[in-house]
Amino acid sequence: MTYHIKEETLQTLQACYRDQNNGLCWPTIFTLPQWIQTWWNTLAPKNATLSIRSVWAGEQLLGIAPLLVEGSTARLLGTPDVCDYLDFITVPGREDEFFGALLPSLAEAGIERLELASQRPGAAVFRGFFASENFERFSGEFKRENESAEIALPENWEGYLNLLSKKQRHEVRRKLRKLENETESINYRVIGSGSKDSGAEAATFFPQFLELFRENPEKEDFLTDKMEGYFAALVEATATSGLARFGLLEIDGEPAAAVLYFTFGSRCYLYNSGYRSDYRALSAGLVSKILCIKDSIEKGIQVFDFLKGPEIYKNRLGGTTIPIYTVTIKIS
């Protein structure tokens, strides 16, 4: 079999995504073209070179490596602080061939190291490179960098509650009951559902979400003007297609807490959240997440992904811990 590499652009990456017949698996929301392009346009290092490579076996596309190059090191497009999982885009079952062609091409281009942050256990590099015995020329290692948590959602709310331990179930019910008993009205609604108008609604709501987000003093250093521009561009790029949505918890007619999440395939990604400090005693922030889980169940979502971070509430809401790794491959 003859393998060859093609140089792609952000535009041709979009075309590959639209082509439903090429067999590619886009493993997470963070590998989608609109996410990658938004990150590149707003947060990419100034000295980095874009290098998107597609790998082919004859006329069959095997996968795409969305890379940036800095000196003699190549990395996947994205940064761990805003892209919780990074990965290659491959045809399932062809990952060993993909890496068998990609790595020599990187070596020929003068790349000495491939550094891959935010790798889930099922990432392509584990299925292809580390699972194969055909890479004696290259050496790789991985170390745990962080963790995420997720829930395999059942078909209904009672099924979810039954997943929890007795103590966890009691706490979820207690917080919901407390909110109901100590307020005149509560309302949880979703902003953004895929139509053109709902996309505009999500973009319009974004400044209000930022106000809630900023009430957490720990986010002050993180939310720079540059980062705020990134989030605004990301919501604009993904809301109209129904990927980006806000879950807003209103208490007595006032916005109390909100979550920014993304739905892709059968998975809901809980990306960011904020709440008004006035409603801390009512656990508004946590309740907004609980109601997002409930809404996801009602919409038939199969996995609720809390994304990276060891926050204890994730396990208290039924999350299972998933290790996240950094992978380094020495190419030459």
N, C-alpha and C positions, 0 to 999 in steps of 0.2 A: 504494500500500500504506500502511495506517495502522499506525504503530508506537506502542507505549506501554510505560510502565515500571511495574513493580509493586515494592513494598517487601516483602522477604522476611525471615524470621527464621531462626535456626539450626535450628529445628524444621522449617520448610518446606523448608530446604535439604536436610535429611535425606530428606524426602519426594521431592524432585526426584531425589536419588541413587537411591532405590529404584525410581523409575519408569523402566523399561527401554525405554519406547516414545517418550520425548521427544527422542531423537536427540542428546542432549548427550554430549560427549567430556570425560571427567575426565582431564586430560592427565598428571598426576603424582600420586603418593601425597600430596603436600603440599596438593592441592586438595580432598581428600576431607573430608566433613563432620566425621568424628570427629577428624581432625587439626586442622581449623580451630577446632572448638569447644574442644578441649583447649588450644590456644594462647590463645584468647580468655579462657578461664576462669583461666588461670595467668599469662600473660605480657603481656597487652594493657596499653597505657598507660592510666593512670587517667583522663586527660582526653580519651580518644578516644571517639568515638561510632560504634557499629556501623551500617553502611549497606550492606545486601545488596540489590542491585537486579537484578531479572530484566527482560530485554528481550524484547518480543513483537512479532511482525508478525501482526496479527490474532489468531488463536487459536494461532499457531505460536510456541513458545518458541525464541528465537534464542540465548540465553545468559544467564549469571549473572555479575555483578560482585560478588565478596565483598570489600567495602571497609570501611575505617575512615576517619573524618574527624577531622582535628585542625585547627581553625581553618578556613582556606580551602584546605587541602591534603587530598587523598584518596590513600590507599595501599591496596594489597592486604593482606588479613589475613595476618599472619605477619611474621617478622623473619629477615633473611638468616643470622643465626648458628645458627638451628635449622630453618629452612625453606629448603632449598638452592635450590629452584625455586619461583617464584610465578607464577600465571597466572590468566586468566579461564577460565570453563567455557563453552564455546560449541558450537554445532552446526557441524561442519566445513563450510567453504565459505560460511558466512553471516557471517563476521567483519566484513566491511566494513559490512553493514547493522547489525550489533550495535553497532559503534563510532559509526556514523552516528546512532543513536538515543541511545546512552548519553551521549556527550559533551555534546550540548545540554542533556540533563536535568541533568547535573552543573553546567553553567553556570547554569541556572535556580535551582539550589539554592545558589548562591554559591560554588561551588568554582572556584578559579582555577588550580590545578595538580594534575596527576595524576602522582604519583611512583611508579614501578614498579621495585622492586629485583628482583634474581635472575631475570632474563629469559633463557631459552634462545633460541638462534637461531630455533627453530620456534614460539615463543610466539605467542599470538593477536594481540598488538599488532603483531608484524611481519607476520603474514599478513593482518591487517585494516587497521590504520591506516597503516602505512608502505608497504604494497603498493597502496594505493588513491590515486587522484587526486581524491577527493571531499571532501577535508578542508582546503580553502583557509582556512577560518575559524580553524583550530587549527594550531599549530606544535609539532613534536616533535623531540627529539634523543636520541641514546643514546651511551653510552660504556662501554667494557669495565670491569667491576668485579672480575672474578675468572675462574676457569676450573674446569671439571670434567673428568672423564675417564670413558670407558666402553669396554666391549668388546662387540662383536657376537659372541656365543658360537656356536661350531660345534656339531655334533651329539654329539661325543665328546671325551674327554680328549686323545687323540692329536692330534685336529684343533686343539685349543687350543694344545698345545705347538708345533705347526707354524706357528701364527700368530706366535710369538715369533721374535726374532732368535736366531742361534746362541748368542750370549753369554747372552741372557735365558733361553733354554731350558736351558742348562747350569746357570745359577744356581738355577732352580726345582728341577731334578732334584737338584742338590747339596744344597740345604737339606733337601729331603725325605729324602734318603739319610742325611744327617748325623743327623737326628732319629731315624731308624730304627736307625742303628748305635750311637748313644750313649745309648739308653734301653732299658728292658726292655719297655715297652709304650706305644703311643700310640693314642688313640681320639678321633675327631671325631664329635660327635653334635649333632643339631638339637633344640632345646627350643622347643616350640610349633609346632603344625601345623594349627590351625583348630578342633579340637574344644573343648568346654567344659573338659575336664580339662587339655588341653595349654595352654589360655589361663591357667588357674590355675597350672600348672607354670612358665610364663614369668614370671608375676607373682612367684612364690615365688623364682625364680632371680635376679630383678632386683637385690636387695641384694648378692648375690655378684658380679654383674657390676660394680656400682659399686665394690666393693673392688679389682677388677682395673683399672678405669678410673682410680681415684685414684692408682694407683702411678706414673702419669705426672705428674711435678711440673708440667708445663706446663698441666695441666688444673685445678690447684688453684684458681686465681682464677675460672675459668669455672664450676666446679661449686658454685655458691652453693646455699643452702637452697631458694631460689625455683626455680632451674634443676633441682635434684634432684626437687622436687615436680612440675615439668613432665614430666620424663622418666618418673617413676613413673606419672603419670596417662596419659601417652601409651601406655605399654606396656599398662596396664590397658584402655584404650579400643580397642586394636588387636590384642591377642594372641588373643582368643577367635575372631575372624573370620579368623585365619591371616595377617594382614598383618605383625605383628611376630613375629620369631623370633630366637633366639640360636643361634649356632654355637659350641659349647664344645669346645676342644681340651684333652684330659686326657693328661698325661704321667705314666706310672707310677702311675696311679690318682688323680693330683692335678690340680685345675683349673689350667691353665697360661696359657690365653689364651681370650678370647671375643670374638665380634663380635655387635653388634646390627644386624640388617638387616630390611628390609621387602620383601615381594613384592607386587606389584600388576600385574595384567595379565601381560605377558610379561617384566617387568623386575624385577631384584633391585637394591635400593638399599642399599649398604653405609653404614650411618649412623654407627656409633661402634664403638670397639674398646678393649680393654685387655689387658694381660698382666702376669704376675708377673715382677718384675725378676730373680728367681732363674734364669729361663729365657731371659734375653736372649741368652746365648751360643749358644743353640739356635735363635735367631730365631723364638721361639714366636709373637710377634705377627704377623709376616709369614706364617708357615706357616698360621696360622688363617685368614688371608685367602685364601691359595692353596687351602686345603681348602674354603672357602666357594664359591670359583669352581668347583671340581670338583663339589661337591654341586649347585650351580645347573645345571651342564651336565647332570648325571644326571637332574635334575627337569624338563628341557626348557625352562628359562629362555632367552630369546633375547638379552637384553641385561643385562650386569652393569655397574651404574652405581656408580662410586666416589664420586660426589657432588663437592661443591666443595672446592677447595684444590689447590695446586700441588705436593703431596708427590711426590717423585721416584719412590717405589715404584710409583705408579700406572702410569707409563709403562713401568717395568721389568717389570710384570706384563702388559703388552700393551695398556694403556689408550690410547685416542685422545683428544687434548685437544679440549674443547668450550668456546668462549668464553661467558662469562656477562656480561650487560649490565644497566646501570641506564638506564631510559627515563624521560624527563621530557616531559610534554605540557602546554603552556600552553593553558588553556581560555579564559581571558578576560584 
